[in-house]
């Protein structure tokens, strides 16, 4: 029988400081589970243990009370605490061998496991990372946002309760006006649904519009997580090639599908704008197939040559178009605010789906954003970051042309927050070598190959998607300088592998 708490390494380190009730409780629990105190054996009295540990008796009593509540010990008036007899069954239960068979997942879970999303949330460990989708912290209007949040938090609601799943009426009304001013898009407030970023928009569309037996049309190349969220339903992707006028809609004629996902204002990642004739072809295809078109306007605010292109949604009176917007490319992807504009006949079922997913998006952030839009501060911010990103874009294009001259071709530079750079004299077989060489000098690069569904017709050359909106001009210049050295070493390796010290590589890398 043990009558003293055996000092564990953790307890020894805190003994001189006087352990708290939580530390005492954890030490005793560990010793009971480890068999130092057997079932039915006595623990020290609260007074004795307090004297030994140099703490108040109250501290020990609190620890004992917690162990009683958890069922580890029993306390009888006038007697020392004992280890609970019920632990015999608990120990027997804990001794059952662990599962050794396969993990059984739903068909949805199996599809996710077979095709996991990219890990683009990992922290940046590069000197310069050309990852697309990130924004510069210095661009965020921190003071303006803080003031708006303070006002939103200071407004006391009548009660603390769940909110409208469609989103704040004030924000939806503000978005209605903003969409008309900025994107010439006309809709009713009831058609707007506030969600947790554009990814939740796509997830809701997938859940509500696709069955496992269905097909969906998607651009090739495309936004990978859009393809994955639609495919996670079990539906079959039908890849349609793109060129400098966007999706080749003439290829749709014989394709039956339930929906099409497109980025018509700025095709991701190649940057083409869907021409007006193709827009009408796409709408006609949707009518003929009773299908919906998901229009992702992920960075429609950023055009540097002309005014932002009017959305596809504007062309249709009784729309078959579901418009997807976000503030992730204007304010911050960390805020997780996006919005849908859905046809009137879908507004109720989308609201129900949102309620089941997460009840509603955070209310204070919605009110703060509404305040920024109403005051004009949001549009002023968009104009400011458009100018800043225009300067970054010009710097990137200039330094790329100086460094590589005619050995590269650049696409998608007229809009958005990234460009695609094709290396004419680097074969795709050298992709992993280039990624590793860039990594070695502290540069993060991201291959376009992972965004393609099919290989047919693709040129045998390396393509990079290079984002610039999170970088300073100095970082852009330094990053391209380092990339130039990496490219030269890869060319040397291609010419004579035996003379090059580039290590053996696996197929993975930060750009894959």
C-alpha positions in Angstrom: 0.0 0.0 0.0 1.4 3.3 -1.0 0.7 6.2 1.4 2.6 9.0 -0.3 2.2 10.6 -3.7 5.2 9.4 -5.7 6.9 12.4 -7.3 6.7 12.4 -11.1 9.3 14.3 -13.2 6.7 17.0 -13.7 5.9 17.3 -10.0 9.6 17.4 -9.2 10.1 20.5 -11.4 7.3 22.4 -9.7 7.8 21.2 -6.1 10.0 24.2 -5.2 7.3 26.6 -6.6 4.4 24.8 -4.8 2.2 22.9 -7.2 -1.4 24.0 -7.8 -4.5 21.9 -7.5 -4.5 21.0 -11.2 -0.9 19.8 -11.1 -1.6 17.7 -8.0 -4.7 16.2 -9.6 -2.8 15.3 -12.8 0.0 13.7 -10.8 -2.3 11.6 -8.8 -4.4 10.6 -11.8 -1.3 9.5 -13.6 -0.1 7.4 -10.7 -3.5 5.8 -10.3 -3.7 4.9 -14.0 -0.1 3.7 -13.9 -0.9 1.2 -11.0 1.2 2.9 -8.4 -2.0 3.2 -6.4 -4.0 0.0 -6.7 -7.8 -0.3 -6.5 -8.9 0.2 -2.9 -5.6 1.5 -1.7 -5.5 4.7 0.5 -4.1 8.0 -0.6 -2.4 10.4 1.9 -4.7 12.6 3.9 -5.3 16.1 2.6 -3.4 17.5 5.6 -0.4 15.1 5.2 -0.1 15.7 1.4 -0.4 19.5 1.9 2.5 19.4 4.4 4.6 17.3 2.1 4.1 19.5 -0.9 4.2 22.8 0.9 0.8 23.9 -0.2 -2.4 24.8 1.6 -4.8 22.1 2.6 -7.5 23.7 0.5 -5.3 23.2 -2.6 -5.1 19.5 -2.0 -8.9 19.3 -1.2 -9.7 20.9 -4.5 -7.5 18.3 -6.3 -9.2 15.5 -4.4 -12.7 16.9 -5.2 -11.8 16.8 -8.9 -10.6 13.2 -8.7 -13.9 12.3 -6.9 -15.9 14.0 -9.7 -14.0 12.0 -12.3 -14.5 8.7 -10.5 -10.9 8.0 -9.6 -11.2 8.1 -5.8 -13.9 7.7 -3.1 -14.0 9.8 0.1 -15.8 8.7 3.3 -16.2 11.2 6.2 -13.3 10.7 8.7 -11.3 8.4 6.5 -8.5 8.9 4.0 -9.4 8.9 0.3 -9.3 5.5 -1.4 -8.9 4.5 -5.1 -12.3 3.8 -6.5 -13.3 0.1 -6.9 -15.0 0.9 -10.2 -11.5 1.4 -11.8 -11.3 -2.4 -12.1 -13.8 -2.3 -14.9 -12.1 0.8 -16.4 -8.7 -0.9 -16.4 -10.2 -4.0 -18.1 -11.8 -1.8 -20.7 -8.7 0.1 -21.4 -6.8 -3.2 -21.8 -8.9 -4.1 -24.9 -6.5 -4.3 -27.9 -6.6 -1.3 -30.2 -8.3 -1.5 -33.6 -6.1 -3.3 -36.1 -8.5 -3.5 -39.1 -8.9 -0.9 -41.8 -10.5 2.5 -41.2 -14.1 2.4 -42.5 -15.1 5.7 -44.1 -18.1 6.8 -46.0 -17.8 6.9 -49.8 -17.4 10.7 -49.4 -14.5 10.1 -46.9 -12.9 7.6 -49.2 -13.0 10.1 -52.1 -11.3 12.7 -50.0 -8.7 10.3 -48.8 -7.9 9.3 -52.4 -7.7 12.9 -53.6 -6.6 15.2 -50.7 -6.6 19.0 -51.1 -3.2 20.7 -51.4 -1.6 21.9 -48.2 -1.6 25.6 -49.1 -2.2 26.6 -45.4 1.3 25.6 -44.3 3.4 28.4 -42.9 5.8 30.2 -45.3 9.3 29.1 -44.7 10.9 30.7 -47.8 12.8 34.0 -48.2 10.4 34.7 -51.1 7.3 32.7 -51.8 5.5 33.3 -55.1 2.4 31.6 -53.8 -0.8 32.9 -55.4 -3.8 33.9 -53.3 -1.9 35.5 -50.4 -2.1 39.2 -49.6 0.4 41.7 -48.1 -0.3 42.3 -44.4 0.6 46.0 -44.9 -2.3 46.3 -47.4 -4.9 45.4 -44.8 -6.8 48.5 -43.5 -6.1 47.5 -39.9 -7.2 50.8 -38.2 -10.4 51.2 -40.3 -11.3 47.5 -39.7 -10.6 47.8 -36.0 -12.9 50.8 -35.7 -15.7 49.1 -37.6 -15.3 46.0 -35.4 -15.4 48.0 -32.2 -18.6 49.7 -33.3 -20.1 46.3 -34.2 -19.1 44.8 -30.9 -20.4 47.8 -28.9 -23.9 47.5 -30.3 -25.8 45.4 -27.7 -28.4 43.1 -29.3 -31.8 42.5 -27.8 -30.7 39.0 -27.0 -27.9 36.6 -27.8 -29.4 34.2 -30.3 -28.7 32.4 -33.6 -28.8 34.7 -36.6 -30.4 34.6 -40.0 -28.5 31.9 -42.0 -28.7 34.0 -45.1 -26.5 36.6 -43.4 -26.9 40.1 -42.0 -29.7 42.0 -43.8 -27.6 45.1 -43.5 -24.6 43.5 -45.2 -26.7 41.9 -47.9 -28.2 45.3 -48.7 -24.8 46.8 -48.8 -23.5 44.1 -51.1 -26.5 44.6 -53.4 -25.5 48.2 -53.9 -21.8 47.3 -54.2 -22.3 44.7 -56.8 -24.3 47.1 -58.9 -21.7 49.9 -58.6 -18.6 47.7 -59.0 -19.8 44.8 -61.2 -23.0 46.1 -62.8 -24.8 43.1 -61.3 -28.5 43.6 -60.5 -30.2 41.3 -58.0 -32.6 41.3 -55.1 -31.4 41.3 -51.5 -33.2 38.0 -50.9 -30.9 36.4 -53.6 -27.7 37.2 -51.7 -26.4 34.7 -49.1 -23.4 35.4 -46.9 -21.1 32.4 -46.4 -17.7 31.5 -44.9 -15.6 32.2 -48.0 -16.0 31.2 -51.6 -15.0 27.6 -50.7 -18.2 27.2 -48.7 -20.1 28.6 -51.7 -18.7 25.8 -53.9 -19.3 23.2 -51.3 -23.0 24.2 -51.0 -23.4 24.2 -54.8 -21.8 20.7 -54.9 -24.1 19.3 -52.1 -27.3 20.8 -53.5 -26.8 20.4 -57.3 -24.9 17.2 -57.8 -25.5 13.5 -57.3 -22.9 10.7 -57.6 -24.3 9.7 -61.0 -24.0 13.2 -62.4 -21.3 15.0 -64.5 -20.0 18.5 -64.1 -18.1 20.7 -66.6 -14.9 22.4 -65.5 -12.2 24.4 -67.1 -8.8 22.7 -67.8 -6.6 23.9 -66.2 -8.7 25.1 -63.2 -8.8 26.0 -59.6 -7.9 22.6 -58.0 -10.1 22.9 -54.9 -13.2 23.6 -57.0 -12.6 20.5 -59.0 -12.1 18.5 -55.8 -15.2 19.8 -54.0 -17.4 18.9 -56.9 -15.8 15.5 -57.4 -16.2 14.8 -53.7 -19.9 14.3 -54.3 -19.0 11.3 -56.6 -19.9 13.3 -59.7 -17.7 12.9 -62.8 -15.6 15.9 -64.0 -15.7 16.7 -67.7 -12.6 18.8 -68.5 -13.0 21.4 -71.2 -9.8 23.1 -72.5 -9.3 26.9 -72.4 -7.5 29.4 -74.5 -7.0 33.2 -74.4 -10.8 33.6 -74.8 -11.6 31.3 -71.8 -13.4 28.0 -72.0 -13.8 26.5 -75.5 -17.6 26.4 -75.2 -17.9 25.0 -78.7 -16.8 21.7 -77.2 -19.9 21.7 -74.9 -22.4 20.8 -77.6 -22.6 17.1 -77.0 -21.8 17.2 -73.2 -24.7 16.6 -70.8 -24.0 17.8 -67.3 -25.8 19.2 -64.3 -23.5 22.2 -63.8 -20.5 24.1 -65.2 -17.9 25.8 -63.1 -16.2 28.8 -64.8 -14.1 31.8 -64.1 -15.2 34.0 -67.0 -13.9 37.4 -66.0 -10.3 36.1 -65.4 -9.8 32.4 -66.1 -7.8 30.7 -63.3 -5.0 30.2 -63.8 -4.3 31.3 -67.5 -6.0 34.6 -67.3 -8.3 34.6 -70.4 -11.5 36.5 -70.5 -14.6 34.6 -71.8 -15.6 36.3 -75.0 -19.2 37.5 -75.5 -20.0 34.8 -78.1 -18.8 32.1 -75.8 -20.8 33.5 -72.9 -23.9 33.2 -75.0 -22.9 29.7 -76.1 -22.5 28.7 -72.4 -25.8 30.2 -71.4 -27.5 28.4 -74.3 -25.9 25.1 -73.2 -27.2 25.6 -69.7 -30.7 26.2 -70.9 -30.6 23.1 -73.2 -29.4 20.9 -70.4 -31.4 22.5 -67.5 -28.0 23.1 -65.8 -26.6 25.7 -63.6 -23.5 27.8 -64.2 -21.3 28.6 -61.2 -19.6 31.9 -62.0 -16.6 32.4 -59.7 -15.6 36.0 -59.7 -12.7 35.5 -57.3 -10.6 38.5 -58.3 -12.9 40.5 -60.6 -11.8 43.8 -58.9 -8.3 43.6 -60.4 -7.9 44.7 -64.0 -5.0 46.9 -65.0 -5.7 47.5 -68.7 -9.5 48.3 -68.8 -12.4 48.5 -66.4 -13.4 45.2 -64.7 -15.3 43.0 -67.1 -19.1 42.7 -66.5 -20.0 39.3 -65.0 -21.8 36.5 -66.9 -24.7 36.9 -64.5 -25.5 40.3 -66.0 -26.4 38.7 -69.4 -29.3 36.6 -68.1 -32.7 37.9 -67.1 -34.1 34.7 -65.6 -30.6 33.5 -64.5 -29.3 30.0 -64.6 -26.1 31.6 -63.1 -25.0 31.3 -59.5 -22.6 34.1 -58.8 -19.7 33.6 -56.3 -17.9 36.5 -54.7 -15.4 36.9 -51.9 -13.4 39.5 -50.0 -10.5 37.1 -49.7 -8.7 38.9 -52.5 -9.5 42.4 -51.4 -9.4 42.4 -47.6 -8.1 39.1 -46.3 -8.6 35.4 -46.8 -8.4 35.1 -43.0 -11.8 36.8 -42.5 -13.7 34.0 -44.2 -16.5 36.1 -45.8 -17.9 35.3 -49.2 -21.3 35.6 -50.8 -23.5 33.9 -53.3 -26.1 35.4 -55.6 -28.5 32.6 -56.4 -31.6 32.4 -58.7 -34.8 33.2 -56.8 -36.0 29.6 -56.9 -32.9 28.4 -55.1 -32.7 31.0 -52.3 -34.7 29.0 -49.7 -32.8 25.7 -50.2 -29.4 27.4 -50.0 -30.5 29.2 -46.8 -31.5 25.8 -45.4 -28.1 24.3 -46.4 -26.2 27.1 -44.7 -28.2 26.7 -41.5 -27.3 23.0 -41.4 -23.6 23.6 -42.2 -22.8 26.1 -39.5 -26.0 28.0 -38.6 -24.6 31.3 -40.0 -21.4 33.3 -40.5 -20.0 35.4 -37.7 -22.2 38.4 -37.2 -19.8 41.1 -35.9 -17.5 40.7 -39.0 -20.6 41.0 -41.2 -21.6 44.2 -39.5 -18.1 45.6 -39.8 -17.9 44.9 -43.5 -21.4 46.4 -44.0 -20.1 49.6 -42.3 -17.1 49.7 -44.6 -19.2 49.3 -47.7 -21.8 51.9 -46.6 -19.2 54.5 -45.8 -17.3 54.0 -49.1 -14.2 52.9 -47.2 -14.2 49.4 -48.8 -14.3 50.7 -52.3 -11.6 53.3 -51.5 -9.5 50.4 -50.1 -10.0 48.3 -53.3 -8.8 51.2 -55.4 -5.7 51.6 -53.2 -4.8 47.9 -53.3 -5.5 47.8 -57.0 -2.9 50.5 -57.5 -0.4 48.8 -55.2 -0.8 45.4 -56.9 -0.5 47.1 -60.2 2.9 48.4 -59.1 3.9 44.9 -58.0 2.7 43.4 -61.2 4.8 45.9 -63.3 7.9 45.2 -61.1 7.5 41.4 -61.6 7.0 41.7 -65.4 10.0 44.0 -65.7 12.4 41.8 -63.7 11.2 38.6 -65.4 11.8 40.1 -68.8 15.2 41.4 -67.8 16.2 38.0 -66.3 14.8 35.6 -68.9 14.2 37.7 -72.1 12.8 35.5 -74.9 13.2 32.2 -73.0 9.9 32.7 -71.3 6.3 33.4 -72.2 4.0 35.2 -69.8 0.2 34.8 -69.7 -2.6 36.3 -67.6 -0.9 39.6 -66.8 -3.8 41.9 -67.6 -5.7 41.1 -64.5 -5.7 39.4 -61.1 -2.9 38.8 -58.6 -0.7 36.3 -60.4 0.9 35.6 -63.8 1.7 32.3 -65.5 5.3 32.0 -66.7 6.2 29.3 -69.2 9.9 28.3 -69.6 10.2 27.5 -73.2 13.5 25.5 -72.9 12.8 23.5 -69.7 11.0 20.2 -70.2 8.3 19.2 -67.8 10.5 16.2 -66.7 12.6 18.8 -64.9 9.7 20.2 -62.8 10.8 18.5 -59.5 14.4 19.5 -60.1 13.5 23.1 -60.5 11.2 23.1 -57.4 14.1 21.6 -55.3 16.7 24.0 -56.6 14.4 27.0 -55.9 13.7 25.6 -52.4 17.5 25.3 -51.7 17.9 29.0 -52.3 14.8 30.0 -50.3 12.3 30.6 -53.1 8.8 29.0 -53.2 7.5 28.3 -56.7 4.3 26.7 -57.7 3.8 24.4 -60.7 0.8 24.9 -63.1 0.9 21.1 -63.8 -1.1 20.3 -60.7 -4.0 22.4 -62.0 -4.4 20.4 -65.2 -6.8 17.4 -65.4 -5.6 16.0 -68.8 -2.2 15.9 -70.4 -3.5 15.8 -74.0 -2.3 18.6 -76.1 -0.2 20.2 -73.4 3.2 21.6 -74.4 6.2 19.9 -72.9 7.5 22.9 -70.9 7.5 24.0 -67.3 4.9 26.5 -66.2 4.8 28.4 -62.9 1.9 30.3 -61.4 3.6 33.3 -59.7 1.6 35.3 -57.2 2.9 38.8 -56.3 0.3 40.4 -54.1 1.9 39.4 -50.8 5.4 40.6 -51.8 7.2 43.9 -51.7 9.0 45.1 -54.9 12.3 44.3 -53.3 11.2 40.8 -52.5 10.0 40.3 -56.0 13.3 41.5 -57.5 15.3 39.3 -55.0 13.1 36.3 -55.6 13.5 36.5 -59.4 17.2 36.9 -59.0 17.4 33.7 -56.9 15.1 31.9 -59.3 17.3 32.9 -62.2 20.2 31.1 -60.6 18.1 28.0 -59.9 17.0 27.9 -63.6 20.5 28.2 -64.8 21.6 25.2 -62.6 18.6 23.2 -63.8 19.7 23.9 -67.4 23.2 22.8 -66.6 21.8 19.6 -65.1 19.7 18.9 -68.2 22.7 19.3 -70.4 25.0 17.1 -68.3 23.5 15.4 -65.2 26.8 13.7 -64.3 28.5 17.1 -63.7 25.7 18.6 -61.6 25.4 18.1 -57.8 21.6 18.4 -57.7 20.4 15.6 -55.3 18.0 12.8 -56.2 14.4 14.0 -55.9 11.0 12.7 -55.1 7.9 13.8 -56.8 6.8 16.0 -54.0 7.7 19.6 -53.3 6.4 22.9 -52.1 5.0 23.7 -55.6 3.3 20.4 -56.2 
